[in-house]
Amino acid sequence: MPAQNQPSVVPPHGQHHPSTAVGVASLLGATLFWAGNYVVGAAAVATIDPVSLVLLRWLLAAGPLILIALVTERPSWRPVLRAWPWLLGLGATGMLAYTLLLYGSLEHTSPFNASLINAFNPALIALAAAAFLRERLTPTSVLGVLLALVGVLVVLSKGDFSALMAGGFGPGELLMVAAIFVWTAYTILGRLAPPLPPVTSTAAQAVVAVVLLAPVSLALGGPAWPTQPGPLWALVFIAACPSVLSYLLWNRALTVIRPARAGVFLNLITVFTAVLTMILGQPISVAQIVGGVIVLGGVAISNANAFRRAR
């Protein structure tokens, strides 16, 4: 998921903005890689514990992010250092807690299920923005949030609400619900934080995640570096594609596409996850399809004003 509150990247002197077609292609690439994080992450946690996976992900991604920030943004470090409390909070929530909960969830539920629950996040963010940022919540937005919530309940109950009431949620679903609440907190913090260059901010947050998680990992015996080719390539993909390339593609797209319009593309994460799930031959239930359609429809309704502004 993209870093919050950061402005569009300004190309270095002498370079031109990419075309709208390149911007759309960049958004498609970014969301495809984020969808891949669900599918590949589910395979990775079969052999790498979530603490090790999160630590190694950001440890491997931090160096390239810092280098790219230095080359493309040439940031002034004084404002970055002054914003350390915000970067600490953002790194602890978005980079550390969210990814820990996500990979913990993928130990117990399917990637498609996790992505369907994650699709409710924009509706939850709309509620949080109304509560904490005084943003206006229209009756249409409330209707969309409620509709999206019904869709999530369809997914969680597997289409049987009575079973949900009797048996409750599974651990994977509970962890994913916790993850979207953490990402909502990350979003609100990001909107309140002082603006920083986006890649620089992402790199700093990755460093924060590594610094905070490293002592915990060492206390647990140190990170479990994968030795088999499959888990190793999974880690390389997670560190390179959803952690570095997705952020670069997203920020490149924002130079020509407004954030509200770009945000619509985040719904493709669920669509791409479904496609990847089917390609891998994993089953998709009717309840997941129906619930997913309801969730995406509710998110579209709750963000109708943003869509109109984008147009």
Phi and psi restraints in degrees (value plus and minus 20) as a CYANA .aco file:
   2 PRO   PHI     -94.4   -54.4
   2 PRO   PSI     132.0   172.0
   3 ALA   PHI     -83.2   -43.2
   3 ALA   PSI     129.9   169.9
   4 GLN   PHI    -112.5   -72.5
   4 GLN   PSI     135.3   175.3
   5 ASN   PHI      42.9    82.9
   5 ASN   PSI     -18.3    21.7
   6 GLN   PHI    -102.7   -62.7
   6 GLN   PSI     122.2   162.2
   7 PRO   PHI     -92.4   -52.4
   7 PRO   PSI     146.5   186.5
   8 SER   PHI     -81.7   -41.7
   8 SER   PSI     127.8   167.8
   9 VAL   PHI     -91.2   -51.2
   9 VAL   PSI     114.3   154.3
  10 VAL   PHI    -116.0   -76.0
  10 VAL   PSI     100.6   140.6
  11 PRO   PHI     -80.6   -40.6
  11 PRO   PSI     126.7   166.7
  12 PRO   PHI     -77.2   -37.2
  12 PRO   PSI     139.7   179.7
  13 HIS   PHI     -75.2   -35.2
  13 HIS   PSI     111.0   151.0
  14 GLY   PHI      75.7   115.7
  14 GLY   PSI     -31.7     8.3
  15 GLN   PHI    -117.5   -77.5
  15 GLN   PSI     138.7   178.7
  16 HIS   PHI    -130.5   -90.5
  16 HIS   PSI     135.6   175.6
  17 HIS   PHI     -84.3   -44.3
  17 HIS   PSI     125.9   165.9
  18 PRO   PHI     -89.7   -49.7
  18 PRO   PSI     141.6   181.6
  19 SER   PHI     -92.5   -52.5
  19 SER   PSI     146.6   186.6
  20 THR   PHI     -81.1   -41.1
  20 THR   PSI     -58.3   -18.3
  21 ALA   PHI     -81.0   -41.0
  21 ALA   PSI     -60.8   -20.8
  22 VAL   PHI     -86.3   -46.3
  22 VAL   PSI     -57.6   -17.6
  23 GLY   PHI     -82.2   -42.2
  23 GLY   PSI     -64.6   -24.6
  24 VAL   PHI     -84.1   -44.1
  24 VAL   PSI     -63.5   -23.5
  25 ALA   PHI     -81.7   -41.7
  25 ALA   PSI     -57.5   -17.5
  26 SER   PHI     -84.5   -44.5
  26 SER   PSI     -61.8   -21.8
  27 LEU   PHI     -84.8   -44.8
  27 LEU   PSI     -59.8   -19.8
  28 LEU   PHI     -84.2   -44.2
  28 LEU   PSI     -61.9   -21.9
  29 GLY   PHI     -84.3   -44.3
  29 GLY   PSI     -63.4   -23.4
  30 ALA   PHI     -81.6   -41.6
  30 ALA   PSI     -68.1   -28.1
  31 THR   PHI     -89.2   -49.2
  31 THR   PSI     -51.9   -11.9
  32 LEU   PHI     -84.8   -44.8
  32 LEU   PSI     -62.6   -22.6
  33 PHE   PHI     -86.5   -46.5
  33 PHE   PSI     -58.8   -18.8
  34 TRP   PHI     -85.9   -45.9
  34 TRP   PSI     -55.9   -15.9
  35 ALA   PHI     -84.9   -44.9
  35 ALA   PSI     -60.9   -20.9
  36 GLY   PHI     -80.1   -40.1
  36 GLY   PSI     -48.5    -8.5
  37 ASN   PHI     -81.1   -41.1
  37 ASN   PSI     -55.6   -15.6
  38 TYR   PHI     -87.6   -47.6
  38 TYR   PSI     -69.0   -29.0
  39 VAL   PHI     -89.3   -49.3
  39 VAL   PSI     -69.9   -29.9
  40 VAL   PHI     -89.9   -49.9
  40 VAL   PSI     -55.9   -15.9
  41 GLY   PHI     -81.5   -41.5
  41 GLY   PSI     -58.9   -18.9
  42 ALA   PHI     -83.2   -43.2
  42 ALA   PSI     -57.2   -17.2
  43 ALA   PHI     -91.1   -51.1
  43 ALA   PSI     -57.0   -17.0
  44 ALA   PHI     -87.4   -47.4
  44 ALA   PSI     -60.1   -20.1
  45 VAL   PHI     -91.8   -51.8
  45 VAL   PSI     -25.6    14.4
  46 ALA   PHI     -90.0   -50.0
  46 ALA   PSI     -44.2    -4.2
  47 THR   PHI    -147.2  -107.2
  47 THR   PSI     -36.4     3.6
  48 ILE   PHI    -139.2   -99.2
  48 ILE   PSI     105.7   145.7
  49 ASP   PHI     -87.3   -47.3
  49 ASP   PSI     131.8   171.8
  50 PRO   PHI     -76.5   -36.5
  50 PRO   PSI     -58.0   -18.0
  51 VAL   PHI     -82.7   -42.7
  51 VAL   PSI     -66.8   -26.8
  52 SER   PHI     -84.4   -44.4
  52 SER   PSI     -60.8   -20.8
  53 LEU   PHI     -83.4   -43.4
  53 LEU   PSI     -64.0   -24.0
  54 VAL   PHI     -86.4   -46.4
  54 VAL   PSI     -64.9   -24.9
  55 LEU   PHI     -82.2   -42.2
  55 LEU   PSI     -67.3   -27.3
  56 LEU   PHI     -88.6   -48.6
  56 LEU   PSI     -55.5   -15.5
  57 ARG   PHI     -77.6   -37.6
  57 ARG   PSI     -73.2   -33.2
  58 TRP   PHI     -98.6   -58.6
  58 TRP   PSI     -45.6    -5.6
  59 LEU   PHI     -84.7   -44.7
  59 LEU   PSI     -62.7   -22.7
  60 LEU   PHI     -95.5   -55.5
  60 LEU   PSI     -49.3    -9.3
  61 ALA   PHI    -105.0   -65.0
  61 ALA   PSI     -45.2    -5.2
  62 ALA   PHI     -81.8   -41.8
  62 ALA   PSI     -64.5   -24.5
  63 GLY   PHI     -79.4   -39.4
  63 GLY   PSI     -74.3   -34.3
  64 PRO   PHI     -79.4   -39.4
  64 PRO   PSI     -58.3   -18.3
  65 LEU   PHI     -83.7   -43.7
  65 LEU   PSI     -63.3   -23.3
  66 ILE   PHI     -82.9   -42.9
  66 ILE   PSI     -64.4   -24.4
  67 LEU   PHI     -82.3   -42.3
  67 LEU   PSI     -65.0   -25.0
  68 ILE   PHI     -85.2   -45.2
  68 ILE   PSI     -59.1   -19.1
  69 ALA   PHI     -82.0   -42.0
  69 ALA   PSI     -62.6   -22.6
  70 LEU   PHI     -83.9   -43.9
  70 LEU   PSI     -58.3   -18.3
  71 VAL   PHI     -98.2   -58.2
  71 VAL   PSI     -64.2   -24.2
  72 THR   PHI    -112.1   -72.1
  72 THR   PSI     -51.0   -11.0
  73 GLU   PHI    -130.9   -90.9
  73 GLU   PSI     -44.1    -4.1
  74 ARG   PHI      22.6    62.6
  74 ARG   PSI      41.5    81.5
  75 PRO   PHI     -89.4   -49.4
  75 PRO   PSI     134.4   174.4
  76 SER   PHI    -105.9   -65.9
  76 SER   PSI      97.5   137.5
  77 TRP   PHI     -96.3   -56.3
  77 TRP   PSI     -38.5     1.5
  78 ARG   PHI     -83.5   -43.5
  78 ARG   PSI     -68.9   -28.9
  79 PRO   PHI     -82.4   -42.4
  79 PRO   PSI     -53.9   -13.9
  80 VAL   PHI     -84.0   -44.0
  80 VAL   PSI     -66.1   -26.1
  81 LEU   PHI     -86.6   -46.6
  81 LEU   PSI     -55.0   -15.0
  82 ARG   PHI     -85.5   -45.5
  82 ARG   PSI     -45.9    -5.9
  83 ALA   PHI    -109.8   -69.8
  83 ALA   PSI      -2.2    37.8
  84 TRP   PHI     -78.1   -38.1
  84 TRP   PSI     -56.4   -16.4
  85 PRO   PHI     -82.6   -42.6
  85 PRO   PSI     -58.0   -18.0
  86 TRP   PHI     -88.5   -48.5
  86 TRP   PSI     -62.6   -22.6
  87 LEU   PHI     -84.8   -44.8
  87 LEU   PSI     -54.9   -14.9
  88 LEU   PHI     -82.7   -42.7
  88 LEU   PSI     -67.4   -27.4
  89 GLY   PHI     -85.9   -45.9
  89 GLY   PSI     -61.0   -21.0
  90 LEU   PHI     -87.5   -47.5
  90 LEU   PSI     -63.3   -23.3
  91 GLY   PHI     -85.4   -45.4
  91 GLY   PSI     -58.7   -18.7
  92 ALA   PHI     -88.6   -48.6
  92 ALA   PSI     -53.1   -13.1
  93 THR   PHI    -110.1   -70.1
  93 THR   PSI     -82.9   -42.9
  94 GLY   PHI     -92.0   -52.0
  94 GLY   PSI     -61.8   -21.8
  95 MET   PHI    -107.0   -67.0
  95 MET   PSI     -55.1   -15.1
  96 LEU   PHI    -117.7   -77.7
  96 LEU   PSI     -85.7   -45.7
  97 ALA   PHI     -84.6   -44.6
  97 ALA   PSI     -63.7   -23.7
  98 TYR   PHI     -81.2   -41.2
  98 TYR   PSI     -67.8   -27.8
  99 THR   PHI     -89.5   -49.5
  99 THR   PSI     -54.5   -14.5
 100 LEU   PHI     -81.6   -41.6
 100 LEU   PSI     -65.8   -25.8
 101 LEU   PHI     -87.0   -47.0
 101 LEU   PSI     -58.8   -18.8
 102 LEU   PHI     -81.1   -41.1
 102 LEU   PSI     -71.4   -31.4
 103 TYR   PHI     -89.8   -49.8
 103 TYR   PSI     -51.7   -11.7
 104 GLY   PHI     -83.1   -43.1
 104 GLY   PSI     -60.0   -20.0
 105 SER   PHI     -83.0   -43.0
 105 SER   PSI     -61.8   -21.8
 106 LEU   PHI     -89.3   -49.3
 106 LEU   PSI     -31.4     8.6
 107 GLU   PHI     -93.3   -53.3
 107 GLU   PSI     -39.6     0.4
 108 HIS   PHI    -144.7  -104.7
 108 HIS   PSI     -30.9     9.1
 109 THR   PHI    -159.3  -119.3
 109 THR   PSI     149.3   189.3
 110 SER   PHI     -99.0   -59.0
 110 SER   PSI     135.2   175.2
 111 PRO   PHI     -78.0   -38.0
 111 PRO   PSI     -59.1   -19.1
 112 PHE   PHI     -86.4   -46.4
 112 PHE   PSI     -61.6   -21.6
 113 ASN   PHI     -80.1   -40.1
 113 ASN   PSI     -65.4   -25.4
 114 ALA   PHI     -82.9   -42.9
 114 ALA   PSI     -60.3   -20.3
 115 SER   PHI     -88.9   -48.9
 115 SER   PSI     -51.6   -11.6
 116 LEU   PHI     -87.3   -47.3
 116 LEU   PSI     -61.6   -21.6
 117 ILE   PHI     -85.7   -45.7
 117 ILE   PSI     -60.2   -20.2
 118 ASN   PHI     -82.9   -42.9
 118 ASN   PSI     -48.5    -8.5
 119 ALA   PHI     -84.2   -44.2
 119 ALA   PSI     -39.5     0.5
 120 PHE   PHI     -95.2   -55.2
 120 PHE   PSI     -33.7     6.3
 121 ASN   PHI     -75.0   -35.0
 121 ASN   PSI     -65.5   -25.5
 122 PRO   PHI     -78.4   -38.4
 122 PRO   PSI     -56.0   -16.0
 123 ALA   PHI     -87.4   -47.4
 123 ALA   PSI     -60.4   -20.4
 124 LEU   PHI     -85.3   -45.3
 124 LEU   PSI     -58.5   -18.5
 125 ILE   PHI     -84.2   -44.2
 125 ILE   PSI     -57.3   -17.3
 126 ALA   PHI     -80.7   -40.7
 126 ALA   PSI     -60.9   -20.9
 127 LEU   PHI     -85.5   -45.5
 127 LEU   PSI     -64.9   -24.9
 128 ALA   PHI     -85.1   -45.1
 128 ALA   PSI     -58.5   -18.5
 129 ALA   PHI     -84.3   -44.3
 129 ALA   PSI     -56.8   -16.8
 130 ALA   PHI     -87.6   -47.6
 130 ALA   PSI     -57.4   -17.4
 131 ALA   PHI     -96.7   -56.7
 131 ALA   PSI     -60.9   -20.9
 132 PHE   PHI    -126.6   -86.6
 132 PHE   PSI     -43.7    -3.7
 133 LEU   PHI    -131.8   -91.8
 133 LEU   PSI     -15.7    24.3
 134 ARG   PHI      40.6    80.6
 134 ARG   PSI       6.4    46.4
 135 GLU   PHI     -96.9   -56.9
 135 GLU   PSI     124.6   164.6
 136 ARG   PHI     -92.0   -52.0
 136 ARG   PSI     111.7   151.7
 137 LEU   PHI    -132.6   -92.6
 137 LEU   PSI      87.5   127.5
 138 THR   PHI    -100.0   -60.0
 138 THR   PSI     143.0   183.0
 139 PRO   PHI     -76.1   -36.1
 139 PRO   PSI     -55.6   -15.6
 140 THR   PHI     -83.8   -43.8
 140 THR   PSI     -60.8   -20.8
 141 SER   PHI     -83.8   -43.8
 141 SER   PSI     -62.3   -22.3
 142 VAL   PHI     -81.6   -41.6
 142 VAL   PSI     -63.4   -23.4
 143 LEU   PHI     -80.0   -40.0
 143 LEU   PSI     -63.5   -23.5
 144 GLY   PHI     -83.5   -43.5
 144 GLY   PSI     -61.3   -21.3
 145 VAL   PHI     -82.4   -42.4
 145 VAL   PSI     -65.1   -25.1
 146 LEU   PHI     -84.1   -44.1
 146 LEU   PSI     -60.7   -20.7
 147 LEU   PHI     -84.2   -44.2
 147 LEU   PSI     -64.1   -24.1
 148 ALA   PHI     -81.9   -41.9
 148 ALA   PSI     -57.5   -17.5
 149 LEU   PHI     -83.9   -43.9
 149 LEU   PSI     -60.4   -20.4
 150 VAL   PHI     -80.6   -40.6
 150 VAL   PSI     -62.8   -22.8
 151 GLY   PHI     -80.1   -40.1
 151 GLY   PSI     -62.6   -22.6
 152 VAL   PHI     -82.4   -42.4
 152 VAL   PSI     -61.4   -21.4
 153 LEU   PHI     -85.3   -45.3
 153 LEU   PSI     -54.0   -14.0
 154 VAL   PHI     -82.3   -42.3
 154 VAL   PSI     -63.2   -23.2
 155 VAL   PHI     -85.4   -45.4
 155 VAL   PSI     -67.6   -27.6
 156 LEU   PHI     -84.2   -44.2
 156 LEU   PSI     -55.3   -15.3
 157 SER   PHI    -107.8   -67.8
 157 SER   PSI     -24.9    15.1
 158 LYS   PHI      38.2    78.2
 158 LYS   PSI      11.4    51.4
 159 GLY   PHI      66.0   106.0
 159 GLY   PSI     -18.5    21.5
 160 ASP   PHI    -144.5  -104.5
 160 ASP   PSI      74.2   114.2
 161 PHE   PHI     -84.5   -44.5
 161 PHE   PSI     -52.1   -12.1
 162 SER   PHI     -85.1   -45.1
 162 SER   PSI     -58.0   -18.0
 163 ALA   PHI     -85.4   -45.4
 163 ALA   PSI     -55.6   -15.6
 164 LEU   PHI     -85.0   -45.0
 164 LEU   PSI     -62.8   -22.8
 165 MET   PHI     -86.2   -46.2
 165 MET   PSI     -53.8   -13.8
 166 ALA   PHI    -101.4   -61.4
 166 ALA   PSI     -60.9   -20.9
 167 GLY   PHI    -123.5   -83.5
 167 GLY   PSI     -35.5     4.5
 168 GLY   PHI      55.4    95.4
 168 GLY   PSI    -186.6  -146.6
 169 PHE   PHI    -109.9   -69.9
 169 PHE   PSI     132.5   172.5
 170 GLY   PHI     -98.2   -58.2
 170 GLY   PSI     141.9   181.9
 171 PRO   PHI     -82.7   -42.7
 171 PRO   PSI     -56.6   -16.6
 172 GLY   PHI     -84.1   -44.1
 172 GLY   PSI     -62.3   -22.3
 173 GLU   PHI     -86.9   -46.9
 173 GLU   PSI     -61.3   -21.3
 174 LEU   PHI     -82.2   -42.2
 174 LEU   PSI     -62.2   -22.2
 175 LEU   PHI     -84.8   -44.8
 175 LEU   PSI     -57.2   -17.2
 176 MET   PHI     -91.1   -51.1
 176 MET   PSI     -56.8   -16.8
 177 VAL   PHI     -81.5   -41.5
 177 VAL   PSI     -63.9   -23.9
 178 ALA   PHI     -80.7   -40.7
 178 ALA   PSI     -57.8   -17.8
 179 ALA   PHI     -82.3   -42.3
 179 ALA   PSI     -61.6   -21.6
 180 ILE   PHI     -92.5   -52.5
 180 ILE   PSI     -48.0    -8.0
 181 PHE   PHI     -87.8   -47.8
 181 PHE   PSI     -59.7   -19.7
 182 VAL   PHI     -84.8   -44.8
 182 VAL   PSI     -61.9   -21.9
 183 TRP   PHI     -85.9   -45.9
 183 TRP   PSI     -52.6   -12.6
 184 THR   PHI     -83.6   -43.6
 184 THR   PSI     -64.1   -24.1
 185 ALA   PHI     -81.4   -41.4
 185 ALA   PSI     -60.4   -20.4
 186 TYR   PHI     -80.7   -40.7
 186 TYR   PSI     -61.8   -21.8
 187 THR   PHI     -84.6   -44.6
 187 THR   PSI     -65.4   -25.4
 188 ILE   PHI     -84.1   -44.1
 188 ILE   PSI     -62.9   -22.9
 189 LEU   PHI     -79.7   -39.7
 189 LEU   PSI     -61.7   -21.7
 190 GLY   PHI     -83.4   -43.4
 190 GLY   PSI     -56.8   -16.8
 191 ARG   PHI     -91.8   -51.8
 191 ARG   PSI     -46.0    -6.0
 192 LEU   PHI    -107.8   -67.8
 192 LEU   PSI     -42.6    -2.6
 193 ALA   PHI     -90.8   -50.8
 193 ALA   PSI     135.0   175.0
 194 PRO   PHI     -85.0   -45.0
 194 PRO   PSI     124.9   164.9
 195 PRO   PHI     -87.5   -47.5
 195 PRO   PSI     117.5   157.5
 196 LEU   PHI    -156.1  -116.1
 196 LEU   PSI     136.7   176.7
 197 PRO   PHI     -75.5   -35.5
 197 PRO   PSI     115.2   155.2
 198 PRO   PHI     -84.3   -44.3
 198 PRO   PSI     -63.4   -23.4
 199 VAL   PHI     -89.9   -49.9
 199 VAL   PSI     -58.3   -18.3
 200 THR   PHI     -80.5   -40.5
 200 THR   PSI     -65.2   -25.2
 201 SER   PHI     -83.2   -43.2
 201 SER   PSI     -63.7   -23.7
 202 THR   PHI     -81.9   -41.9
 202 THR   PSI     -62.7   -22.7
 203 ALA   PHI     -82.4   -42.4
 203 ALA   PSI     -64.1   -24.1
 204 ALA   PHI     -84.0   -44.0
 204 ALA   PSI     -59.5   -19.5
 205 GLN   PHI     -86.5   -46.5
 205 GLN   PSI     -56.4   -16.4
 206 ALA   PHI     -83.0   -43.0
 206 ALA   PSI     -61.4   -21.4
 207 VAL   PHI     -83.0   -43.0
 207 VAL   PSI     -62.2   -22.2
 208 VAL   PHI     -78.7   -38.7
 208 VAL   PSI     -65.0   -25.0
 209 ALA   PHI     -79.8   -39.8
 209 ALA   PSI     -62.9   -22.9
 210 VAL   PHI     -84.5   -44.5
 210 VAL   PSI     -65.7   -25.7
 211 VAL   PHI     -83.6   -43.6
 211 VAL   PSI     -59.9   -19.9
 212 LEU   PHI     -93.3   -53.3
 212 LEU   PSI     -56.1   -16.1
 213 LEU   PHI    -108.2   -68.2
 213 LEU   PSI     -45.7    -5.7
 214 ALA   PHI     -76.2   -36.2
 214 ALA   PSI     -66.8   -26.8
 215 PRO   PHI     -81.6   -41.6
 215 PRO   PSI     -57.3   -17.3
 216 VAL   PHI     -83.9   -43.9
 216 VAL   PSI     -65.0   -25.0
 217 SER   PHI     -83.2   -43.2
 217 SER   PSI     -62.4   -22.4
 218 LEU   PHI     -84.3   -44.3
 218 LEU   PSI     -57.1   -17.1
 219 ALA   PHI     -85.1   -45.1
 219 ALA   PSI     -47.4    -7.4
 220 LEU   PHI    -110.4   -70.4
 220 LEU   PSI     -16.3    23.7
 221 GLY   PHI      92.0   132.0
 221 GLY   PSI     -17.6    22.4
 222 GLY   PHI      72.6   112.6
 222 GLY   PSI     138.4   178.4
 223 PRO   PHI     -86.1   -46.1
 223 PRO   PSI     122.8   162.8
 224 ALA   PHI    -110.0   -70.0
 224 ALA   PSI      74.2   114.2
 225 TRP   PHI     -88.0   -48.0
 225 TRP   PSI     109.7   149.7
 226 PRO   PHI     -89.2   -49.2
 226 PRO   PSI     122.7   162.7
 227 THR   PHI    -134.0   -94.0
 227 THR   PSI     -44.2    -4.2
 228 GLN   PHI    -101.2   -61.2
 228 GLN   PSI     128.7   168.7
 229 PRO   PHI     -77.8   -37.8
 229 PRO   PSI     -61.9   -21.9
 230 GLY   PHI     -80.5   -40.5
 230 GLY   PSI     -78.1   -38.1
 231 PRO   PHI     -80.4   -40.4
 231 PRO   PSI     -54.7   -14.7
 232 LEU   PHI     -84.5   -44.5
 232 LEU   PSI     -65.7   -25.7
 233 TRP   PHI     -87.2   -47.2
 233 TRP   PSI     -52.2   -12.2
 234 ALA   PHI     -82.7   -42.7
 234 ALA   PSI     -64.0   -24.0
 235 LEU   PHI     -83.8   -43.8
 235 LEU   PSI     -63.1   -23.1
 236 VAL   PHI     -80.4   -40.4
 236 VAL   PSI     -64.1   -24.1
 237 PHE   PHI     -80.8   -40.8
 237 PHE   PSI     -67.5   -27.5
 238 ILE   PHI     -83.1   -43.1
 238 ILE   PSI     -60.0   -20.0
 239 ALA   PHI     -91.9   -51.9
 239 ALA   PSI     -54.0   -14.0
 240 ALA   PHI    -110.5   -70.5
 240 ALA   PSI     -64.8   -24.8
 241 CYS   PHI    -108.3   -68.3
 241 CYS   PSI     -86.9   -46.9
 242 PRO   PHI     -90.2   -50.2
 242 PRO   PSI     -41.1    -1.1
 243 SER   PHI    -110.8   -70.8
 243 SER   PSI     -51.0   -11.0
 244 VAL   PHI    -137.8   -97.8
 244 VAL   PSI     -79.8   -39.8
 245 LEU   PHI     -82.9   -42.9
 245 LEU   PSI     -59.3   -19.3
 246 SER   PHI     -81.3   -41.3
 246 SER   PSI     -62.6   -22.6
 247 TYR   PHI     -85.8   -45.8
 247 TYR   PSI     -59.8   -19.8
 248 LEU   PHI     -86.6   -46.6
 248 LEU   PSI     -64.0   -24.0
 249 LEU   PHI     -84.4   -44.4
 249 LEU   PSI     -61.3   -21.3
 250 TRP   PHI     -81.2   -41.2
 250 TRP   PSI     -69.8   -29.8
 251 ASN   PHI     -87.3   -47.3
 251 ASN   PSI     -52.5   -12.5
 252 ARG   PHI     -84.7   -44.7
 252 ARG   PSI     -61.4   -21.4
 253 ALA   PHI     -84.5   -44.5
 253 ALA   PSI     -54.4   -14.4
 254 LEU   PHI     -89.4   -49.4
 254 LEU   PSI     -28.9    11.1
 255 THR   PHI     -95.6   -55.6
 255 THR   PSI     -36.4     3.6
 256 VAL   PHI    -150.1  -110.1
 256 VAL   PSI     -31.5     8.5
 257 ILE   PHI    -143.3  -103.3
 257 ILE   PSI     111.2   151.2
 258 ARG   PHI     -83.4   -43.4
 258 ARG   PSI     127.0   167.0
 259 PRO   PHI     -75.8   -35.8
 259 PRO   PSI     -59.9   -19.9
 260 ALA   PHI     -82.3   -42.3
 260 ALA   PSI     -61.4   -21.4
 261 ARG   PHI     -90.3   -50.3
 261 ARG   PSI     -59.7   -19.7
 262 ALA   PHI     -82.6   -42.6
 262 ALA   PSI     -56.5   -16.5
 263 GLY   PHI     -79.4   -39.4
 263 GLY   PSI     -49.5    -9.5
 264 VAL   PHI     -79.2   -39.2
 264 VAL   PSI     -54.5   -14.5
 265 PHE   PHI     -87.2   -47.2
 265 PHE   PSI     -40.1    -0.1
 266 LEU   PHI     -81.9   -41.9
 266 LEU   PSI     -45.4    -5.4
 267 ASN   PHI     -85.5   -45.5
 267 ASN   PSI     -39.0     1.0
 268 LEU   PHI     -90.0   -50.0
 268 LEU   PSI     -36.5     3.5
 269 ILE   PHI     -77.2   -37.2
 269 ILE   PSI     -65.1   -25.1
 270 THR   PHI     -85.3   -45.3
 270 THR   PSI     -62.1   -22.1
 271 VAL   PHI     -83.1   -43.1
 271 VAL   PSI     -67.6   -27.6
 272 PHE   PHI     -84.0   -44.0
 272 PHE   PSI     -57.4   -17.4
 273 THR   PHI     -83.1   -43.1
 273 THR   PSI     -60.3   -20.3
 274 ALA   PHI     -82.3   -42.3
 274 ALA   PSI     -63.8   -23.8
 275 VAL   PHI     -83.4   -43.4
 275 VAL   PSI     -66.2   -26.2
 276 LEU   PHI     -83.4   -43.4
 276 LEU   PSI     -57.4   -17.4
 277 THR   PHI     -81.6   -41.6
 277 THR   PSI     -64.1   -24.1
 278 MET   PHI     -88.7   -48.7
 278 MET   PSI     -57.8   -17.8
 279 ILE   PHI     -80.7   -40.7
 279 ILE   PSI     -57.6   -17.6
 280 LEU   PHI     -99.4   -59.4
 280 LEU   PSI     -20.9    19.1
 281 GLY   PHI      60.0   100.0
 281 GLY   PSI      -4.2    35.8
 282 GLN   PHI    -105.9   -65.9
 282 GLN   PSI     124.0   164.0
 283 PRO   PHI     -92.6   -52.6
 283 PRO   PSI     127.7   167.7
 284 ILE   PHI    -145.2  -105.2
 284 ILE   PSI     106.0   146.0
 285 SER   PHI    -105.6   -65.6
 285 SER   PSI     142.7   182.7
 286 VAL   PHI     -82.2   -42.2
 286 VAL   PSI     -59.3   -19.3
 287 ALA   PHI     -81.9   -41.9
 287 ALA   PSI     -57.6   -17.6
 288 GLN   PHI     -86.1   -46.1
 288 GLN   PSI     -62.2   -22.2
 289 ILE   PHI     -85.0   -45.0
 289 ILE   PSI     -69.0   -29.0
 290 VAL   PHI     -83.4   -43.4
 290 VAL   PSI     -66.9   -26.9
 291 GLY   PHI     -82.3   -42.3
 291 GLY   PSI     -60.1   -20.1
 292 GLY   PHI     -83.8   -43.8
 292 GLY   PSI     -62.1   -22.1
 293 VAL   PHI     -82.8   -42.8
 293 VAL   PSI     -61.4   -21.4
 294 ILE   PHI     -85.6   -45.6
 294 ILE   PSI     -63.4   -23.4
 295 VAL   PHI     -81.1   -41.1
 295 VAL   PSI     -70.0   -30.0
 296 LEU   PHI     -84.6   -44.6
 296 LEU   PSI     -56.6   -16.6
 297 GLY   PHI     -85.1   -45.1
 297 GLY   PSI     -62.6   -22.6
 298 GLY   PHI     -84.4   -44.4
 298 GLY   PSI     -60.0   -20.0
 299 VAL   PHI     -83.4   -43.4
 299 VAL   PSI     -61.3   -21.3
 300 ALA   PHI     -81.6   -41.6
 300 ALA   PSI     -61.8   -21.8
 301 ILE   PHI     -87.8   -47.8
 301 ILE   PSI     -64.6   -24.6
 302 SER   PHI     -87.0   -47.0
 302 SER   PSI     -42.1    -2.1
 303 ASN   PHI    -130.3   -90.3
 303 ASN   PSI       4.9    44.9
 304 ALA   PHI     -79.3   -39.3
 304 ALA   PSI     -57.5   -17.5
 305 ASN   PHI     -85.3   -45.3
 305 ASN   PSI     -59.2   -19.2
 306 ALA   PHI     -85.3   -45.3
 306 ALA   PSI     -58.1   -18.1
 307 PHE   PHI     -83.7   -43.7
 307 PHE   PSI     -61.2   -21.2
 308 ARG   PHI     -85.4   -45.4
 308 ARG   PSI     -59.6   -19.6
 309 ARG   PHI     -83.9   -43.9
 309 ARG   PSI     -57.5   -17.5
 310 ALA   PHI     -83.2   -43.2
 310 ALA   PSI     -61.4   -21.4
